[in-house]
Amino acid sequence: MGSPLEINEDWLERIRQSLNGLEFGNVQIIVHGGRIVQIERTERKRFEGESGSNGGGSASVPVLQPARPQRKAQGQHRHD
């Protein structure tokens, strides 16, 4: 069995802050050598479908396309 966990009021406050306002997600506490060394918060946002209902249908998600370089208008030449 490992050493007992050292936890002080500062870490408890950090954990409270990580949990505050979390509706969907998780808070992971990383422990090394019986001491808290890191807190990770993963937050999930849930969005309703376009119709605003949660009827089990899948929501439409726009596909992002990479930006294309802009072409110069014909007849415009750069003179340096």
C-alpha positions in Angstrom: 0.0 0.0 0.0 1.3 3.5 -0.8 1.8 6.4 1.4 -1.2 8.4 2.7 -2.4 11.2 0.5 -1.2 14.7 1.5 -4.0 17.2 0.8 -4.2 20.7 2.1 -6.8 23.5 1.9 -5.2 25.0 -1.3 -5.7 21.7 -3.2 -9.3 21.4 -1.9 -10.0 24.9 -3.2 -8.5 24.1 -6.6 -10.7 21.0 -6.8 -13.8 23.1 -5.9 -12.9 25.6 -8.6 -12.5 22.9 -11.1 -15.9 21.4 -10.3 -17.6 24.8 -10.2 -19.9 25.3 -13.1 -19.2 21.9 -14.6 -22.4 20.5 -16.2 -21.0 17.7 -18.3 -17.5 16.4 -18.1 -14.9 15.2 -15.6 -12.3 16.4 -13.2 -9.2 14.1 -12.9 -6.8 14.4 -9.9 -3.3 13.2 -10.7 -1.3 11.8 -7.7 2.4 11.0 -7.6 4.1 9.7 -4.4 1.1 10.3 -2.3 0.8 14.0 -3.3 -1.6 15.7 -5.7 0.5 17.2 -8.5 -2.1 18.1 -11.2 -5.8 18.6 -11.7 -7.3 18.1 -15.2 -10.7 19.4 -16.2 -12.5 18.2 -19.3 -15.7 20.0 -20.1 -18.3 18.8 -22.6 -20.8 21.0 -24.3 -24.0 19.5 -25.5 -25.9 21.2 -28.3 -29.5 20.5 -29.4 -30.3 19.7 -33.0 -31.1 22.5 -35.4 -34.8 22.1 -34.7 -34.1 22.6 -31.0 -35.5 19.2 -30.0 -33.7 16.3 -28.4 -35.6 13.7 -30.4 -32.7 11.4 -30.9 -31.8 12.7 -34.4 -28.3 13.7 -35.2 -27.5 17.4 -35.4 -26.1 18.8 -38.6 -22.4 19.7 -38.2 -20.9 22.1 -40.7 -17.7 20.9 -42.3 -14.8 23.4 -42.3 -12.8 23.7 -45.4 -9.2 25.0 -45.5 -8.7 28.6 -46.6 -7.7 29.0 -50.2 -5.2 31.6 -51.3 -6.9 34.6 -52.9 -6.2 35.2 -56.6 -5.4 38.6 -57.9 -8.0 40.1 -60.2 -7.1 39.9 -63.8 -5.4 43.0 -65.1 -3.9 43.9 -61.7 -0.1 43.5 -61.7 2.2 44.3 -59.0 5.0 46.7 -59.9 7.9 46.9 -57.4 
